[in-house]
Amino acid sequence: MQDNTQDMIAPYVYQEDERIRNRDSTHEIVSKVAYLIGVYRWHFEQADEPLRLDIYDELDLLKNARILRNLCMVRSAAERWFGKINEQIQKEFKSIYSVPEYMPQDALEQLRADGIYLSKRAGTQLVHLIIELNRYICDRVNNCKNLFPVWLNWNYIRDLFVMKNGLTERGAKEAADVYFKNMECYPYGIYINWKPNQCGNILFSDKKFVSLLYQAHKDRFTDFAKVSDIGDFVKENIYDFIGGANKVVMVVDCENSDPYRFCAVLNGLEAKALSKIHKIMLFDDVHTVNAWRILESCTSIPVEHIMTKRVKEEKSLVDIEMTALTCREHYRDQVDSFVIVSSDSDYWGLISTLPDARFLMMIEKEKCGPEMKAMLAKHGIFYCYIDSFYDGNCEIIKRRALFNEIYRILNKSVQLNVHEMFKEALNATRIQMKPAEQKQFFAKHISKMKLVINENGDVAIELDT
């Protein structure tokens, strides 16, 4: 759907200090929210606006998203011009389809094309239309839940669309009154269920929006790696390092690194740079996270998985084997550049052993001590934090790792062959059934057995009796 009307609200003027505070933020969530609440397309098209046009175009192809957007656009127009529209409806017996100067006709037409038919009755009070819109929005907002990541509290997002007491005349009129008096406090002048305050454009960045959203619900959001990305300066240094190498290998200490944060690194770097990496060497241990075992399916870079053994239970040999094989890569396979992913200070010995090799370190902020960082800086070795990369796009590997582990536990806990079970039950009860009867009983009762989970999380198996 194309927006032909440019609303009368001037774009929010961003303060320079706010740009600095949020310059590493992502803009995926705010772009989705902006689309759904009905922010005009031309805001997405402006180069100095934070909203992403590609997300607008992506959501505009989805019927559920399009319906919610158009319902919100019509509601905002009704709220904004409540008095003028209501007067024409009451005195001139017009409908919302005959006041194009106030109502977005393209949104109304698209709603009809998508199967939503709003009241056309002349003389009906506008507040009744707002109640009708609120009912549609309440019924349909959950259809857009899957547009947002699972780590974001959906109920907080949903509340933005659901007008408080919006199914009553009093609630709808109160919301219209608050909105009309404080229009400049709403994002792009669009109505949402939000307590007006002077905090600028809440859709300026994902970091700002999610922080304010949780704060509005007396909650606190702290996982900022979900809504921010590492800066361009760091990425350019990584690209320069890879670009200046003859042969690059990534060496990962799985004991001292997070698999999901490393996945964020791979997802956050340009494909052109990643294509120059010869391989990834994962130095693993029996005690490390199972997610490392599925990393190979999440990258096109060849992965060599080295599983180290333990001579003693309390002593890992990962650092020793990692040092030895890194030296082999350098001297035998002419690898001149290594990206070391580890927060263990023991690897300074490896770096100092290969004076002719080039190194770039990827560490975690809290795990790598100041002495190691000072040593790297002193010798001109660039390092960056893997926990500063945007990890909101790592849901696939997290979900896969979680399902793999669940299946492992289920396979370990549930060892049952239903055919053998049925046969044993027949023998124990001394019931004689003909093959046709057995087949019918099995199809009707046993094949439809299901897991039942109680409030405490305990699982039982029930037959269809």
QUILIN-V722504 format. One record per residue. N is the residue number from 0. PSI is psi in radians with two decimals (999 if undefined). Layout:
[[N;PSI] [N;PSI]]
This chain:
[[0;2.34] [1;2.41] [2;2.07] [3;-0.19] [4;2.32] [5;2.12] [6;3.02] [7;0.12] [8;2.17] [9;2.52] [10;2.55] [11;2.34] [12;1.96] [13;2.41] [14;2.53] [15;-0.68] [16;-0.53] [17;-0.65] [18;-0.72] [19;-0.77] [20;-0.52] [21;0.28] [22;-0.38] [23;0.11] [24;2.68] [25;2.98] [26;0.47] [27;-0.83] [28;-0.81] [29;-0.57] [30;-0.66] [31;-0.77] [32;-0.76] [33;-0.73] [34;-0.85] [35;-0.59] [36;-0.23] [37;0.43] [38;2.36] [39;2.59] [40;-0.62] [41;-0.40] [42;-0.66] [43;-0.44] [44;-0.24] [45;2.32] [46;-0.53] [47;0.13] [48;2.64] [49;-0.21] [50;2.54] [51;2.09] [52;-0.57] [53;-0.59] [54;-0.67] [55;-0.89] [56;-0.62] [57;-0.82] [58;-0.49] [59;-0.25] [60;-0.17] [61;2.12] [62;-0.81] [63;-0.73] [64;-0.72] [65;-0.73] [66;-0.82] [67;-0.73] [68;-0.86] [69;-0.61] [70;-0.75] [71;-0.63] [72;-0.77] [73;-0.71] [74;-0.75] [75;-0.72] [76;-0.71] [77;-0.68] [78;-0.75] [79;-0.79] [80;0.63] [81;-0.91] [82;-0.81] [83;-0.75] [84;-0.75] [85;-0.65] [86;-0.75] [87;-0.59] [88;-0.73] [89;-0.79] [90;-0.58] [91;0.07] [92;0.65] [93;2.83] [94;3.02] [95;-0.30] [96;-0.07] [97;0.38] [98;1.12] [99;-0.33] [100;-0.27] [101;-0.64] [102;2.33] [103;1.76] [104;-0.55] [105;-0.63] [106;-0.72] [107;-0.73] [108;-0.71] [109;-0.64] [110;-0.76] [111;-0.68] [112;-0.50] [113;0.14] [114;0.29] [115;2.05] [116;1.93] [117;2.80] [118;2.33] [119;-0.02] [120;2.15] [121;2.52] [122;-0.17] [123;2.42] [124;2.51] [125;-0.54] [126;-0.52] [127;-0.60] [128;-0.73] [129;-0.71] [130;-0.72] [131;-0.75] [132;-0.75] [133;-0.66] [134;-0.76] [135;-0.77] [136;-0.77] [137;-0.68] [138;-0.46] [139;-0.19] [140;-0.61] [141;-0.28] [142;-0.26] [143;0.14] [144;-0.67] [145;-0.07] [146;-0.28] [147;2.63] [148;2.70] [149;-0.39] [150;-0.24] [151;2.25] [152;1.89] [153;-0.62] [154;-0.60] [155;-0.72] [156;-0.79] [157;-0.68] [158;-0.46] [159;-0.50] [160;-0.40] [161;1.92] [162;2.31] [163;2.21] [164;0.54] [165;-0.08] [166;0.16] [167;2.69] [168;-0.76] [169;-0.81] [170;-0.75] [171;-0.71] [172;-0.69] [173;-0.72] [174;-0.73] [175;-0.69] [176;-0.81] [177;-0.75] [178;-0.79] [179;-0.61] [180;-0.35] [181;0.58] [182;-0.60] [183;-0.23] [184;-0.06] [185;2.54] [186;2.07] [187;0.42] [188;0.26] [189;2.39] [190;2.32] [191;2.90] [192;1.53] [193;2.38] [194;2.03] [195;2.34] [196;2.83] [197;1.26] [198;0.31] [199;-2.81] [200;1.93] [201;-0.25] [202;0.45] [203;-0.62] [204;2.77] [205;-0.71] [206;-0.84] [207;-0.80] [208;-0.87] [209;-0.66] [210;-0.83] [211;-0.63] [212;-0.83] [213;-0.68] [214;-0.65] [215;-0.37] [216;0.39] [217;0.69] [218;3.00] [219;2.28] [220;2.24] [221;-0.24] [222;1.29] [223;-0.20] [224;-0.31] [225;-0.33] [226;0.31] [227;2.83] [228;2.77] [229;2.61] [230;2.84] [231;-0.58] [232;-0.78] [233;-0.78] [234;-0.71] [235;-0.65] [236;-0.68] [237;-0.77] [238;-0.69] [239;-0.70] [240;-0.83] [241;-0.72] [242;-0.50] [243;0.10] [244;2.67] [245;-0.71] [246;2.15] [247;2.38] [248;2.37] [249;2.19] [250;2.05] [251;2.15] [252;1.72] [253;-0.43] [254;-0.58] [255;0.54] [256;2.75] [257;2.15] [258;-0.58] [259;-0.61] [260;-0.62] [261;-0.64] [262;-0.68] [263;-0.64] [264;-0.86] [265;-0.65] [266;-0.42] [267;-0.19] [268;2.66] [269;2.52] [270;-0.59] [271;-0.72] [272;-0.75] [273;-0.52] [274;-0.32] [275;-0.10] [276;2.16] [277;-0.79] [278;2.92] [279;2.22] [280;2.00] [281;2.01] [282;1.84] [283;2.97] [284;2.69] [285;-0.34] [286;0.00] [287;3.04] [288;2.41] [289;-0.35] [290;-0.47] [291;-0.48] [292;-0.29] [293;0.08] [294;-0.60] [295;-0.59] [296;-0.12] [297;0.12] [298;2.63] [299;-0.12] [300;2.34] [301;2.38] [302;2.23] [303;2.01] [304;1.94] [305;1.95] [306;2.02] [307;2.61] [308;2.92] [309;2.21] [310;-0.77] [311;2.58] [312;-0.63] [313;-0.07] [314;2.04] [315;2.58] [316;0.27] [317;-0.83] [318;-0.64] [319;-0.84] [320;-0.61] [321;-0.74] [322;-0.80] [323;-0.80] [324;-0.49] [325;-0.73] [326;-0.70] [327;-0.76] [328;-0.66] [329;-0.87] [330;-0.65] [331;-0.72] [332;0.16] [333;0.66] [334;2.09] [335;-0.26] [336;2.33] [337;2.35] [338;1.92] [339;2.14] [340;1.74] [341;2.62] [342;0.24] [343;2.21] [344;-0.22] [345;-0.31] [346;0.01] [347;-0.57] [348;-0.72] [349;-0.80] [350;-0.76] [351;-0.34] [352;-0.42] [353;1.31] [354;-0.37] [355;-0.16] [356;2.74] [357;2.51] [358;2.52] [359;2.25] [360;2.34] [361;2.05] [362;3.01] [363;2.43] [364;-0.90] [365;-0.28] [366;-0.39] [367;2.17] [368;2.86] [369;-0.51] [370;-0.77] [371;-0.74] [372;-0.71] [373;-0.69] [374;-0.73] [375;-0.78] [376;-0.70] [377;-0.64] [378;0.23] [379;0.49] [380;2.08] [381;2.42] [382;2.69] [383;2.91] [384;2.15] [385;-0.36] [386;0.14] [387;-0.13] [388;2.59] [389;2.08] [390;0.26] [391;-0.23] [392;0.33] [393;0.28] [394;-0.53] [395;-0.87] [396;-0.60] [397;-0.77] [398;-0.71] [399;-0.74] [400;-0.70] [401;-0.78] [402;-0.70] [403;-0.74] [404;-0.68] [405;-0.77] [406;-0.65] [407;-0.77] [408;-0.73] [409;-0.78] [410;-0.58] [411;-0.62] [412;-0.61] [413;1.87] [414;1.61] [415;2.23] [416;2.02] [417;-0.49] [418;-0.75] [419;-0.66] [420;-0.81] [421;-0.75] [422;-0.75] [423;-0.69] [424;-0.70] [425;-0.75] [426;-0.73] [427;-0.58] [428;-0.11] [429;0.64] [430;2.28] [431;2.13] [432;2.42] [433;2.72] [434;-0.70] [435;-0.67] [436;-0.76] [437;-0.78] [438;-0.73] [439;-0.77] [440;-0.76] [441;-0.81] [442;-0.65] [443;-0.63] [444;-0.87] [445;-0.73] [446;-0.26] [447;0.28] [448;2.66] [449;2.74] [450;2.38] [451;2.25] [452;2.20] [453;-3.11] [454;-0.47] [455;-0.02] [456;0.04] [457;2.46] [458;2.38] [459;2.74] [460;2.24] [461;2.44] [462;2.75] [463;1.67] [464;999]]
